[in-house]
Amino acid sequence: MINKRRGRKPLNIPEQDKRRTCSIRASKTEYEIVKVFVKLLRQDMEKCRVFLGLAQPSDAVCPPPPSTSESGAAESGASADSGLTPEQQTVFAAMAAGHNVFLSGGAGTGKTYLLEHFIQYAQGEGKTVLRMAPTGIAARIIHGTTIHRAIHAPTTVIGPDNFQSTDYARQMGKKVYEVIARTDIIIVDEISMCRSDLFAYLAKIILAEEQPHVPFRFDAKEKKENAQSYEELLTPIKHPIQLILCGDFAQLPPIIGKDSREVWRRCYPENEAGWPFLTAQWDALQLKIFDLKKVIRQADPAFAEALNLIRRGDPAGIQYINQNSAKMPQPNCMTVCTRNSEVDRINKEHYSQLDTQYQKTYRLEEEGDVTDDDKRNIPGRLKLTPGARILFLANDTEENPPRYANGSFGTVTATKMDSVMVELDSGSSEIEVKRKVWQVTRPVLIEDEDTGEKKVEEKVVGKFSQIPVTLGWAITIHKSQGQSYDAMNVDPANIFAPGQLYVALSRCKDVHKMHLSRPLVPSDVLTSDAVKRFYGWDEKEDDKKKKGE
């Protein structure tokens, strides 16, 4: 059932006075002038909000790219002061033109920044945009929802024959279908962590919208009671949904749980890793593929090039890092490890050395429809005591300007009943950190009772709260993806997954402030052969061998 929202009672305006109101009945010229004025005003207001620190910050720590030349902006159709690099402007132009796009690039190339820039532009054009991600962590970063929640996808392995019917509305449910049917653009971030079966499920829905089909089968009684809705839903949806995918397949691959691996191998023997780009739907979407090259996070070009070599699976990149990394462990910073057991050991070892006389335990509180994936990475039971090193898991939304950001470090100085006092590493004064409330949303269709206008909006279905920190002595490589550190220690022991070393090393901005527990060796550099073929890196290696390089 469509949610109803009561609008204001219509005003009784004489016919001769209607042109004096801000009505859609204004002339086309007047309407276009107002539309342009509102668009420009919205852009200026957004700049003011960012300047004053009033804009809602993203949980992703991604420094804005440097501004580019006016000529480059003109070529792409983006504004000259957009802050996009020339290659980012090229991608923006393709997205603004309505193409399906896969936005890729190494860590720190400004993918998230560009994505946010496009979302603001699309919403300013009146487009309905749905933000999705395969995991709860990634969904929180883009202020969206998980793919499973957005389209009611099964949480188990989706077999290749599970979703052959073109009656997609029945598969999803009426409410979800109505939302998708009125969506213009779907954004999926961290697509590299999305299993191929889930991607195919979403892609089939999008591709089906371009085909004539009967979305619902009402029985006779329901048809009679809701004839108008029935006739409306019989009309094929004519507008295609634009799909924007963002991610880097050279980083961490999709996770296939231990309980699902045997079933997965039997269902998809030709794609055991679960890569989305190996599905038939990837080709059917006719994606324009862009791989950003300019690294913004690391200012050192040599470090950026070394990381790029490792991203492509070339062990030649480890020599520079071994020679230039810090010789001594970096104090008061994060140690990035491969396994949870090692992270727990390091955190417990450091914590046990502290005086726990004033220790307090903070428990995660939740209500409504909240899944384990929604609250992933947020401690369910958090023990803190003065002296504990902490890592912030969210941006500060309590004060302007923000006092801390996602990825900031600090030290607990005092514990209170429902908050902690923290001294930030940035050198600012002691601050009080209170519980943060995370809202869990899903897209729903809202209809105004008076006008009949239907819009897609995010509905809060649950929420949870916790002190937005975790112990900050160690973290796994998987949990560090999306983070950015000024300094860190890396334990490369037991590297086991493709892209794992690259993700770990690329978290740090400065190679001279990164300590390795042991020198890197060629066997640490793991990159999927399928990923190499996808990006064409295997062809470049073959060319080098032919040239005798």
NUFILUM-700566 format. One line per field, with one value per residue (C-alpha): residue number from 1; residue in one letter; x, y, z. Coordinates in pm, 1 decimal. Layout:
BEGIN
nr: NUM	...
rest: A	...
east: X	...
north: Y	...
up: Z	...
END
This chain:
BEGIN
nr: 1	2	3	4	5	6	7	8	9	10	11	12	13	14	15	16	17	18	19	20	21	22	23	24	25	26	27	28	29	30	31	32	33	34	35	36	37	38	39	40	41	42	43	44	45	46	47	48	49	50	51	52	53	54	55	56	57	58	59	60	61	62	63	64	65	66	67	68	69	70	71	72	73	74	75	76	77	78	79	80	81	82	83	84	85	86	87	88	89	90	91	92	93	94	95	96	97	98	99	100	101	102	103	104	105	106	107	108	109	110	111	112	113	114	115	116	117	118	119	120	121	122	123	124	125	126	127	128	129	130	131	132	133	134	135	136	137	138	139	140	141	142	143	144	145	146	147	148	149	150	151	152	153	154	155	156	157	158	159	160	161	162	163	164	165	166	167	168	169	170	171	172	173	174	175	176	177	178	179	180	181	182	183	184	185	186	187	188	189	190	191	192	193	194	195	196	197	198	199	200	201	202	203	204	205	206	207	208	209	210	211	212	213	214	215	216	217	218	219	220	221	222	223	224	225	226	227	228	229	230	231	232	233	234	235	236	237	238	239	240	241	242	243	244	245	246	247	248	249	250	251	252	253	254	255	256	257	258	259	260	261	262	263	264	265	266	267	268	269	270	271	272	273	274	275	276	277	278	279	280	281	282	283	284	285	286	287	288	289	290	291	292	293	294	295	296	297	298	299	300	301	302	303	304	305	306	307	308	309	310	311	312	313	314	315	316	317	318	319	320	321	322	323	324	325	326	327	328	329	330	331	332	333	334	335	336	337	338	339	340	341	342	343	344	345	346	347	348	349	350	351	352	353	354	355	356	357	358	359	360	361	362	363	364	365	366	367	368	369	370	371	372	373	374	375	376	377	378	379	380	381	382	383	384	385	386	387	388	389	390	391	392	393	394	395	396	397	398	399	400	401	402	403	404	405	406	407	408	409	410	411	412	413	414	415	416	417	418	419	420	421	422	423	424	425	426	427	428	429	430	431	432	433	434	435	436	437	438	439	440	441	442	443	444	445	446	447	448	449	450	451	452	453	454	455	456	457	458	459	460	461	462	463	464	465	466	467	468	469	470	471	472	473	474	475	476	477	478	479	480	481	482	483	484	485	486	487	488	489	490	491	492	493	494	495	496	497	498	499	500	501	502	503	504	505	506	507	508	509	510	511	512	513	514	515	516	517	518	519	520	521	522	523	524	525	526	527	528	529	530	531	532	533	534	535	536	537	538	539	540	541	542	543	544	545	546	547	548	549
rest: M	I	N	K	R	R	G	R	K	P	L	N	I	P	E	Q	D	K	R	R	T	C	S	I	R	A	S	K	T	E	Y	E	I	V	K	V	F	V	K	L	L	R	Q	D	M	E	K	C	R	V	F	L	G	L	A	Q	P	S	D	A	V	C	P	P	P	P	S	T	S	E	S	G	A	A	E	S	G	A	S	A	D	S	G	L	T	P	E	Q	Q	T	V	F	A	A	M	A	A	G	H	N	V	F	L	S	G	G	A	G	T	G	K	T	Y	L	L	E	H	F	I	Q	Y	A	Q	G	E	G	K	T	V	L	R	M	A	P	T	G	I	A	A	R	I	I	H	G	T	T	I	H	R	A	I	H	A	P	T	T	V	I	G	P	D	N	F	Q	S	T	D	Y	A	R	Q	M	G	K	K	V	Y	E	V	I	A	R	T	D	I	I	I	V	D	E	I	S	M	C	R	S	D	L	F	A	Y	L	A	K	I	I	L	A	E	E	Q	P	H	V	P	F	R	F	D	A	K	E	K	K	E	N	A	Q	S	Y	E	E	L	L	T	P	I	K	H	P	I	Q	L	I	L	C	G	D	F	A	Q	L	P	P	I	I	G	K	D	S	R	E	V	W	R	R	C	Y	P	E	N	E	A	G	W	P	F	L	T	A	Q	W	D	A	L	Q	L	K	I	F	D	L	K	K	V	I	R	Q	A	D	P	A	F	A	E	A	L	N	L	I	R	R	G	D	P	A	G	I	Q	Y	I	N	Q	N	S	A	K	M	P	Q	P	N	C	M	T	V	C	T	R	N	S	E	V	D	R	I	N	K	E	H	Y	S	Q	L	D	T	Q	Y	Q	K	T	Y	R	L	E	E	E	G	D	V	T	D	D	D	K	R	N	I	P	G	R	L	K	L	T	P	G	A	R	I	L	F	L	A	N	D	T	E	E	N	P	P	R	Y	A	N	G	S	F	G	T	V	T	A	T	K	M	D	S	V	M	V	E	L	D	S	G	S	S	E	I	E	V	K	R	K	V	W	Q	V	T	R	P	V	L	I	E	D	E	D	T	G	E	K	K	V	E	E	K	V	V	G	K	F	S	Q	I	P	V	T	L	G	W	A	I	T	I	H	K	S	Q	G	Q	S	Y	D	A	M	N	V	D	P	A	N	I	F	A	P	G	Q	L	Y	V	A	L	S	R	C	K	D	V	H	K	M	H	L	S	R	P	L	V	P	S	D	V	L	T	S	D	A	V	K	R	F	Y	G	W	D	E	K	E	D	D	K	K	K	K	G	E
east: 0.0	125.4	196.6	-33.6	78.2	-180.5	-98.3	-228.7	-586.6	-598.3	-657.7	-969.5	-806.1	-1016.0	-933.3	-813.2	-565.5	-409.1	-136.3	-22.8	67.9	376.9	170.1	282.3	43.4	303.2	428.1	702.0	952.4	871.3	895.4	1238.5	1367.8	1249.6	1398.3	1741.1	1725.4	1640.5	1921.2	2178.4	2047.3	2072.2	2434.2	2529.3	2354.1	2536.1	2871.4	2781.2	2681.2	3010.0	3206.4	3027.8	3061.3	2684.9	2670.8	2611.3	2956.2	3014.2	3150.5	3413.5	3744.5	3822.4	4007.3	3863.5	4058.2	4242.7	4059.5	4110.9	4138.2	3841.7	3896.0	3885.0	3560.4	3405.9	3492.7	3317.3	3015.3	3093.1	3126.3	3477.5	3476.7	3347.6	3680.7	3704.0	4021.4	4008.5	3968.1	3696.4	3516.6	3518.7	3346.6	3101.9	3004.8	2926.5	2714.0	2533.0	2457.7	2265.1	2505.4	2543.7	2890.1	3142.2	3365.0	3685.5	4030.8	4287.4	4256.2	4266.7	4170.0	3858.6	3588.5	3365.9	3410.6	3310.3	3013.4	2883.0	2932.8	2720.6	2448.3	2411.2	2391.6	2132.3	1911.0	1935.3	1798.1	1497.5	1615.4	1525.0	1849.4	1876.6	2208.4	2301.5	2602.6	2664.0	2750.8	2614.0	2949.4	2963.6	2595.4	2654.0	2940.5	2724.0	2415.6	2226.3	2094.5	2214.7	2123.3	1945.0	1723.4	1658.5	1530.4	1437.1	1697.0	1749.2	2036.1	2131.8	2301.2	2074.4	2090.8	2113.2	1759.6	1601.8	1511.1	1412.9	1058.9	995.0	733.1	991.1	733.9	599.6	954.4	1028.2	688.3	459.6	603.6	962.2	863.9	681.1	995.7	1223.6	972.8	989.3	1365.3	1581.4	1930.4	2066.3	2410.7	2599.1	2920.8	3192.6	3070.3	3386.7	3249.8	2915.9	2872.6	2788.7	2451.8	2334.9	2459.2	2277.0	1958.7	1973.3	2080.2	1795.1	1547.3	1700.1	1716.0	1355.8	1230.5	1316.6	1093.9	712.2	574.9	274.5	413.2	122.3	-153.1	-449.6	-742.8	-1087.2	-1190.4	-873.0	-899.5	-1252.7	-1158.6	-846.7	-914.5	-722.3	-406.7	-445.0	-470.7	-175.1	43.4	-48.2	128.4	486.6	746.0	913.6	1202.6	1526.5	1698.6	2053.8	2304.6	2625.0	2867.1	3166.6	3454.9	3788.3	3807.2	4178.7	4084.6	3904.1	3692.0	3334.8	3298.2	3145.2	3074.1	3205.0	2851.8	2780.7	3101.1	2999.1	2660.7	2831.4	3079.1	2795.7	2591.8	2876.0	3174.1	3295.2	3299.9	3414.1	3530.8	3189.2	3305.9	3015.1	3199.1	3184.6	2803.2	2597.0	2417.5	2742.1	2771.9	2399.6	2414.0	2664.6	2858.3	3105.4	3414.4	3650.6	3961.9	4084.1	4462.5	4546.2	4603.8	4506.1	4552.1	4929.1	5120.8	5441.3	5432.3	5686.7	5476.6	5163.2	5339.6	5464.8	5110.4	4982.0	5229.6	5111.9	4749.5	4823.4	4995.1	5349.8	5593.1	5830.5	5636.9	5749.2	6112.3	6035.3	5811.8	6066.5	6337.3	6134.3	5898.4	5963.0	6233.5	6072.3	5711.3	5497.4	5368.1	5000.3	4866.8	4685.7	4835.6	4667.6	4654.0	4518.7	4311.9	4066.4	4256.8	4568.9	4367.8	4206.4	4544.5	4704.4	4408.4	4380.4	4754.9	4758.1	4431.4	4550.0	4830.1	4583.3	4427.0	4065.3	3945.4	3727.4	3637.8	3285.2	3101.6	2884.5	2627.3	2481.4	2111.0	1876.2	1509.6	1306.7	1429.5	1807.7	2016.8	2366.8	2491.0	2345.4	2552.0	2863.5	3189.1	3003.0	3093.7	2802.2	2979.8	3249.4	3481.7	3669.5	3897.3	4121.6	4431.5	4261.1	4350.9	4043.0	3952.4	3644.9	3392.2	3190.6	3210.0	3112.1	2757.7	2705.4	2904.8	3017.0	3292.9	3329.4	3573.3	3665.0	3614.7	3575.5	3928.3	4048.0	4243.5	4239.7	4294.2	4023.7	4083.7	3767.9	3455.3	3102.0	2766.5	2680.8	2975.7	3355.4	3607.9	3870.3	4192.7	4232.3	4565.7	4504.7	4602.3	4267.5	4128.8	3958.5	3611.6	3308.2	3193.6	2831.2	2630.6	2567.0	2237.6	2250.0	1921.0	1840.0	1636.2	1474.8	1320.3	939.6	682.3	494.9	169.5	14.8	-357.0	-462.7	-243.2	-182.0	185.9	412.7	772.1	1037.9	1168.7	1384.2	1180.3	1342.9	1269.9	1505.1	1790.2	2078.2	2316.5	2663.6	2968.1	3112.8	3458.4	3645.8	3976.6	4246.7	4559.1	4476.4	4223.4	4182.1	4260.1	3898.0	3765.4	4023.7	3893.5	3760.4	3980.5	4276.1	4558.6	4837.1	5063.5	5027.9	5196.2	5138.7	5166.9	5173.0	5195.1	4945.8	4824.2	4561.5	4327.1	4380.3	4412.7	4467.9	4821.4	4726.4	4433.4	4654.7	4938.1	4713.5	4545.5	4853.1	4916.1	5293.8	5524.0	5778.0	5518.8	5432.2	5620.0	5629.9	5666.4	5876.0	5993.5	5747.6	5818.2	5684.2	5449.1	5263.2	5142.4	4821.8	4597.5	4322.7	4397.2	4035.6	4081.4	4401.0	4216.0	3924.2	4148.3	4376.6	4682.8	4770.9	4799.8	5045.2	5255.4	5261.2	5374.7	5661.0	5776.0	5769.3	5982.0	6224.0	6165.0
north: 0.0	344.8	565.2	866.5	1205.6	1475.9	1797.8	2146.3	2224.7	2375.2	2749.1	2879.9	3115.5	3301.5	3203.9	3555.4	3554.2	3214.9	3354.8	3570.5	3260.5	3041.2	2795.3	2550.5	2740.8	3014.1	3053.9	2823.1	3109.6	3220.2	2862.2	2810.2	3136.4	3033.4	2685.8	2827.5	3080.1	2810.5	2589.0	2868.7	2965.6	2605.5	2582.7	2908.8	2806.1	2472.7	2650.8	2876.5	2576.9	2402.0	2722.2	2774.2	2407.8	2355.5	2092.2	1734.0	1571.8	1235.1	958.8	895.2	1065.4	1179.4	1508.7	1724.4	1710.4	2022.0	2258.9	2225.9	2458.4	2641.0	2488.7	2135.1	2210.1	2353.3	2042.8	1817.1	2035.4	2073.1	2412.1	2558.2	2590.0	2238.2	2125.3	1827.4	1721.1	1693.2	1313.3	1344.1	1597.0	1346.4	1090.2	1351.3	1442.3	1077.6	1041.0	1369.9	1252.1	956.1	671.3	367.0	410.0	206.1	451.8	281.2	390.3	322.4	427.4	803.4	901.6	1090.4	842.0	922.6	1297.4	1271.1	1051.6	1305.4	1584.1	1397.7	1311.7	1679.9	1769.8	1499.6	1592.7	1955.9	1847.5	1692.0	1332.0	1063.7	900.5	581.2	518.3	157.1	-44.9	-416.4	-373.2	-171.6	2.3	122.7	221.6	441.0	618.4	725.3	789.8	516.1	166.6	-185.5	-348.1	-628.5	-383.8	-161.5	-438.7	-706.7	-943.5	-1283.2	-1296.5	-1648.7	-1751.3	-1664.1	-1950.4	-1879.5	-2016.7	-1845.2	-1527.2	-1602.6	-1461.3	-1119.3	-1058.1	-877.4	-685.3	-1007.2	-1109.7	-779.1	-695.9	-414.0	-144.7	-201.5	-219.5	113.0	276.5	128.4	212.4	582.3	596.0	773.7	681.9	399.9	450.2	143.7	215.0	-42.1	-263.9	-475.5	-613.8	-708.6	-1077.6	-1153.1	-1313.7	-1001.8	-778.1	-991.8	-972.6	-592.1	-565.6	-787.3	-556.5	-251.1	-420.0	-541.1	-185.3	-127.3	-416.4	-417.0	-635.2	-659.9	-582.1	-711.5	-968.9	-848.1	-1079.0	-965.2	-827.1	-622.8	-496.8	-373.3	-199.0	-39.5	-6.8	318.0	178.3	-143.6	34.5	256.0	-40.1	-219.1	57.6	-43.0	181.4	359.6	541.7	346.8	356.4	488.7	277.5	423.0	170.6	282.2	77.3	-86.3	-456.9	-449.4	-392.4	-644.4	-904.8	-1010.7	-1213.9	-1560.0	-1700.0	-2037.6	-2178.1	-2074.2	-2175.8	-2529.5	-2415.7	-2127.1	-2357.0	-2576.5	-2279.0	-2075.0	-2302.5	-2056.9	-1761.8	-1892.9	-1547.3	-1393.8	-1103.9	-892.7	-821.1	-1191.8	-1190.4	-1160.6	-862.8	-662.2	-674.7	-615.4	-286.2	-144.1	36.2	308.0	218.8	478.2	403.0	720.8	751.9	1072.6	995.7	1274.4	1109.4	1053.9	1371.5	1174.6	1071.4	792.4	643.0	669.1	490.9	214.2	161.2	154.7	-121.1	-327.5	-262.9	-417.3	-715.9	-606.7	-686.8	-416.0	-168.9	-319.2	-209.3	160.9	96.7	-126.1	136.6	441.9	320.3	420.1	214.8	236.6	168.3	481.3	594.3	652.4	523.4	225.3	-115.3	-273.4	-655.2	-937.1	-1124.0	-1045.8	-1265.8	-1051.6	-730.3	-858.0	-961.9	-621.2	-423.7	-641.7	-628.1	-248.5	-215.6	-450.1	-208.5	67.2	145.3	25.8	186.4	427.4	185.9	199.8	-27.1	129.4	-96.8	-48.5	37.3	-35.2	-23.9	-105.3	-295.6	-314.5	-600.1	-714.1	-576.1	-231.2	-201.0	-379.4	-228.8	-55.9	-224.5	-395.2	-376.3	-110.3	-98.6	229.0	362.7	670.2	623.8	407.7	487.0	527.5	553.9	754.3	565.2	866.4	1237.9	1488.2	1607.2	1770.4	2089.7	2325.4	2327.0	1950.8	1858.8	1517.0	1308.3	944.5	802.6	1057.7	934.4	1036.2	925.2	882.1	1116.4	1045.3	830.1	945.6	773.2	802.7	988.5	1002.3	1284.2	1262.4	1443.8	1449.1	1383.0	1696.7	1898.4	2062.5	2093.1	1808.3	1731.1	1537.2	1262.9	1160.0	878.0	899.9	783.7	604.3	583.9	281.2	376.4	221.4	394.3	418.8	579.8	875.1	999.6	1335.6	1280.8	1612.3	1638.2	1269.5	1349.4	1052.1	1085.7	843.3	927.8	755.6	616.5	550.6	187.7	158.9	321.4	235.9	436.4	396.4	604.1	639.9	500.4	171.3	76.6	234.0	22.8	-225.6	-290.8	-550.9	-463.1	-535.7	-287.8	-27.1	-5.8	345.9	487.5	724.7	760.6	1016.9	748.7	377.0	43.1	-251.7	-621.2	-796.1	-1146.5	-1399.5	-1197.2	-1429.1	-1233.5	-1057.9	-682.1	-712.0	-570.9	-287.3	-184.4	-188.5	19.4	270.7	372.5	581.4	926.7	926.5	626.7	776.3	752.6	389.4	116.1	-245.5	-522.8	-705.6	-622.6	-694.3	-991.2	-1064.0	-1335.1	-1066.0	-908.9	-1090.0	-975.3	-1180.1	-1296.8	-1220.8	-862.4	-827.2	-940.6	-706.9	-399.2	-517.4	-536.6	-887.1	-751.9	-485.1	-751.9	-957.7	-649.5	-595.3	-956.0	-925.6	-609.5	-781.9	-533.7
up: 0.0	-85.7	212.9	222.1	337.9	385.5	205.9	268.8	179.7	-172.5	-181.4	-353.9	-605.9	-866.0	-1222.2	-1312.4	-1022.6	-1084.6	-1307.8	-1015.4	-811.5	-847.0	-1047.3	-1312.5	-1538.0	-1581.8	-1935.6	-2053.8	-2069.7	-1714.7	-1592.5	-1751.1	-1600.0	-1253.5	-1299.5	-1390.0	-1104.7	-847.7	-977.1	-946.9	-604.3	-484.9	-602.3	-429.6	-107.8	-106.7	-142.2	148.9	360.2	290.4	360.8	691.1	786.5	779.8	507.2	616.4	605.9	448.0	669.5	405.1	462.5	109.4	58.7	-219.8	-543.8	-658.3	-889.6	-1260.0	-1555.2	-1699.2	-2041.5	-1903.3	-1725.9	-2037.9	-2236.9	-1986.4	-1927.8	-1556.8	-1393.2	-1387.2	-1008.8	-947.5	-800.0	-1035.2	-1211.2	-1593.2	-1583.5	-1318.7	-1538.7	-1825.6	-1604.9	-1474.9	-1832.8	-1913.6	-1599.9	-1663.0	-2018.8	-1875.6	-1954.1	-1732.3	-1580.3	-1385.2	-1198.5	-1092.8	-982.6	-715.4	-352.8	-303.2	-659.4	-546.1	-647.3	-348.3	-398.5	-765.0	-678.1	-424.9	-679.2	-934.6	-681.2	-588.2	-957.5	-1036.0	-742.1	-847.1	-1184.6	-1012.1	-1050.4	-796.9	-681.0	-474.9	-298.8	-230.5	-118.5	-59.9	309.3	597.6	648.3	287.2	298.2	604.5	429.7	133.2	350.6	168.6	229.8	160.8	-169.8	16.2	202.1	-101.8	-330.8	-74.7	-219.0	-55.6	195.1	88.9	-235.8	-529.6	-778.7	-1153.2	-1206.3	-905.7	-1089.4	-1446.7	-1443.6	-1595.3	-1325.8	-1114.7	-914.9	-765.8	-672.4	-497.9	-360.6	-465.6	-237.7	-347.0	-712.0	-694.2	-557.0	-823.7	-1097.4	-1010.3	-967.8	-1223.8	-1101.7	-886.1	-729.9	-603.5	-412.6	-329.2	-613.7	-581.6	-252.6	-412.7	-495.4	-857.0	-772.1	-586.6	-868.1	-1127.5	-919.0	-917.0	-1280.6	-1402.2	-1231.0	-1400.9	-1740.9	-1704.6	-1664.5	-2029.2	-2140.2	-2159.0	-1881.3	-1651.4	-1308.3	-1098.9	-1121.2	-915.9	-861.4	-978.4	-639.9	-599.1	-955.7	-894.5	-569.0	-709.7	-1080.7	-1126.1	-967.3	-1164.7	-1498.5	-1408.9	-1322.3	-1645.3	-1837.5	-1919.6	-1759.4	-2046.7	-1882.0	-1831.3	-1493.8	-1504.9	-1310.5	-1165.4	-1016.1	-812.1	-676.6	-743.2	-823.4	-738.3	-374.6	-152.9	-335.7	-252.4	66.5	29.3	374.9	486.7	507.3	147.9	-29.5	-128.2	-261.1	-439.9	-617.9	-739.1	-864.2	-1013.8	-1091.1	-1356.6	-1113.8	-775.5	-662.8	-734.7	-954.8	-1091.6	-1418.3	-1512.7	-1531.1	-1849.1	-1695.5	-1675.4	-2055.2	-2108.6	-1916.8	-2170.0	-1899.3	-1986.3	-1783.3	-1635.1	-1428.6	-1254.3	-1252.0	-1062.7	-692.9	-453.1	-112.9	-150.1	-236.4	-310.6	-681.4	-625.1	-344.5	-559.0	-846.9	-615.6	-490.1	-847.6	-936.3	-639.3	-738.7	-1079.0	-916.2	-1000.4	-712.5	-842.1	-628.1	-296.8	-336.9	-296.8	3.3	178.4	128.5	231.2	504.2	867.0	1038.1	1382.3	1489.5	1470.7	1812.6	1891.6	1561.8	1414.9	1337.9	1035.6	1044.4	830.3	1090.1	1369.8	1614.1	1577.4	1614.2	1934.5	2072.1	2012.1	2147.2	2459.9	2519.3	2520.6	2712.0	2988.9	3073.7	3168.0	3503.5	3480.5	3804.5	3606.0	3326.2	3188.1	2946.7	2676.7	2510.7	2166.8	2185.0	1896.8	1802.9	1495.4	1191.0	1242.2	1102.0	1195.6	864.6	941.0	1258.9	1134.8	1268.2	1554.3	1886.6	2056.7	2392.4	2423.6	2724.4	2771.8	3042.0	3070.5	2855.7	2591.4	2232.0	2015.9	1648.1	1547.6	1334.2	1214.5	1148.6	1417.6	1346.4	1687.1	1635.8	1359.7	1265.2	1322.9	1600.2	1457.8	1145.3	1053.5	1093.9	1352.8	1655.2	2018.6	2377.4	2641.9	2937.2	3140.3	3127.9	3207.4	3235.3	2864.6	2710.6	2715.1	2732.9	2459.0	2379.8	2002.6	1832.5	1627.4	1934.1	2000.1	2351.0	2534.5	2396.2	2514.6	2277.8	2319.2	2168.8	1797.1	1652.7	1319.2	1130.6	917.1	613.0	310.8	7.9	2.6	-223.2	-70.8	-226.4	-142.3	-74.3	-226.9	-535.8	-602.3	-656.4	-587.4	-473.2	-352.9	-8.5	251.5	541.3	879.4	971.9	1267.5	1453.8	1683.0	1899.0	2045.5	2133.8	1778.4	1856.4	1876.7	2034.6	1821.3	1853.0	1574.5	1297.2	1021.5	661.8	565.0	821.5	721.9	364.0	315.1	593.3	556.8	811.5	851.8	1002.9	1074.3	1136.4	901.3	984.5	643.5	793.2	655.2	357.9	206.7	-23.8	-357.4	-311.5	64.2	68.9	-165.4	55.0	365.8	219.5	44.1	372.7	461.3	316.1	372.2	318.3	560.1	840.1	769.8	957.5	836.1	1095.2	833.4	480.7	202.8	-25.6	-377.2	-247.4	-48.1	-373.9	-467.6	-752.3	-915.2	-1269.5	-1359.5	-1237.3	-1442.0	-1753.2	-1679.2	-1655.8	-1938.8	-1714.8	-1835.1	-2190.4	-2072.9	-1901.2	-2222.6	-2418.2	-2171.2	-2211.4	-2590.7	-2571.0	-2334.8	-2052.1
END
